[in-house]
Amino acid sequence: MNDALNLLKTRRSIRKYKDQQVEEEKIQKCLEAAQWAPSASNKQPWEFLIVTDEQVRKKLSEIHPYARFVAKSPVVFVPLTNPEVHPKYHKSDTALATLQYMIEAHSLGLGTCWAGVIGSSIETEIKELLGVPENLNVLGLVATGYADEEPTKTRKELDDLVHYEKY
Ligand SMILES: Cc1cc2nc3c(=O)[nH]c(=O)nc-3n(C[C@H](O)[C@H](O)[C@H](O)COP(=O)(O)O)c2cc1C
């Protein structure tokens, strides 16, 4: 197995975190990984917010019904999309940047879990809490920290997903 495939296959969503700080240099590398994602016409319709404040993380965990774990992850990466920069592809481009952040985090020994936000009823509340300008969207919340669990996951079989030449 080559290195990229190994990284991609061994990344798991982590929902339990150790009480251990994340080194600033590691977060910087994850942000660089996001920065270098591909995007339609290289428009880069994204901005990134990093939240470490314990009280703010606790509030986020109370607002998001499926992201209780952000109260315990020392860092929360918040990918923001700008629909004005690319109305058609702002979400998919920023999703790629988010995945690149997550893969780099995994390569550095960090766990992450993405919790979706964009288009949900809680997005406005999260924007208000984090002071996100009106013209931007919150794609999601990405908990980041040292894993305190080793979950396993399965995937659908390739045979059931792949078609060659014609469907
Ligand atoms: C767009 C998106 C939204 C997600 N939202 C949540 C969420 O709200 N809460 C959660 O616990 N996990 C969330 N996840 C994580 C998925 O549940 C997880 O990726 C999936 O179960 C596969 O597991 P794995 O990431 O360990 O391979 C989300 C993932 C994506 C890509």
The ligand as an SDF file (V2000), in Angstrom:
LIG
                    3D

 31 33  0  0  0  0  0  0  0  0999 V2000
  -20.2370   16.4710    5.7250 C   0  0  0  0  0  0  0  0  0  0  0  0
  -20.0300   15.6080    6.9600 C   0  0  0  0  0  0  0  0  0  0  0  0
  -20.8140   15.8330    8.0730 C   0  0  0  0  0  0  0  0  0  0  0  0
  -20.6310   15.0650    9.2250 C   0  0  0  0  0  0  0  0  0  0  0  0
  -21.3590   15.3790   10.3590 N   0  0  0  0  0  0  0  0  0  0  0  0
  -21.1210   14.6940   11.4980 C   0  0  0  0  0  0  0  0  0  0  0  0
  -21.7690   15.0650   12.7080 C   0  0  0  0  0  0  0  0  0  0  0  0
  -22.5690   16.0080   12.7540 O   0  0  0  0  0  0  0  0  0  0  0  0
  -21.4860   14.3710   13.8410 N   0  0  0  0  0  0  0  0  0  0  0  0
  -20.6110   13.3130   13.8290 C   0  0  0  0  0  0  0  0  0  0  0  0
  -20.3940   12.7180   14.8940 O   0  0  0  0  0  0  0  0  0  0  0  0
  -19.9580   12.9330   12.6980 N   0  0  0  0  0  0  0  0  0  0  0  0
  -20.1880   13.6070   11.5400 C   0  0  0  0  0  0  0  0  0  0  0  0
  -19.5020   13.2550   10.3960 N   0  0  0  0  0  0  0  0  0  0  0  0
  -18.5380   12.1330   10.4040 C   0  0  0  0  0  0  0  0  0  0  0  0
  -19.1310   10.8910    9.7150 C   0  0  0  0  0  0  0  0  0  0  0  0
  -20.0770   10.2960   10.5600 O   0  0  0  0  0  0  0  0  0  0  0  0
  -17.9710    9.9000    9.4000 C   0  0  0  0  0  0  0  0  0  0  0  0
  -17.0840   10.5010    8.4770 O   0  0  0  0  0  0  0  0  0  0  0  0
  -18.4840    8.5770    8.8230 C   0  0  0  0  0  0  0  0  0  0  0  0
  -19.2520    7.8710    9.7690 O   0  0  0  0  0  0  0  0  0  0  0  0
  -17.3440    7.6640    8.3570 C   0  0  0  0  0  0  0  0  0  0  0  0
  -16.4710    7.3930    9.4250 O   0  0  0  0  0  0  0  0  0  0  0  0
  -14.9100    7.7100    9.3140 P   0  0  0  0  0  0  0  0  0  0  0  0
  -14.7740    9.2030    9.1170 O   0  0  0  0  0  0  0  0  0  0  0  0
  -14.3140    7.2530   10.6250 O   0  0  0  0  0  0  0  0  0  0  0  0
  -14.3610    6.9450    8.1580 O   0  0  0  0  0  0  0  0  0  0  0  0
  -19.6790   14.0110    9.2330 C   0  0  0  0  0  0  0  0  0  0  0  0
  -18.9020   13.7850    8.0890 C   0  0  0  0  0  0  0  0  0  0  0  0
  -19.0700   14.5660    6.9640 C   0  0  0  0  0  0  0  0  0  0  0  0
  -18.1750   14.3280    5.7630 C   0  0  0  0  0  0  0  0  0  0  0  0
  1  2  1  0
  2  3  1  0
  2 30  2  0
  3  4  2  0
  4  5  1  0
  4 28  1  0
  5  6  2  0
  6  7  1  0
  6 13  1  0
  7  8  2  0
  7  9  1  0
  9 10  1  0
 10 11  2  0
 10 12  1  0
 12 13  2  0
 13 14  1  0
 14 15  1  0
 14 28  1  0
 15 16  1  0
 16 17  1  0
 16 18  1  0
 18 19  1  0
 18 20  1  0
 20 21  1  0
 20 22  1  0
 22 23  1  0
 23 24  1  0
 24 25  2  0
 24 26  1  0
 24 27  1  0
 28 29  2  0
 29 30  1  0
 30 31  1  0
M  END
$$$$
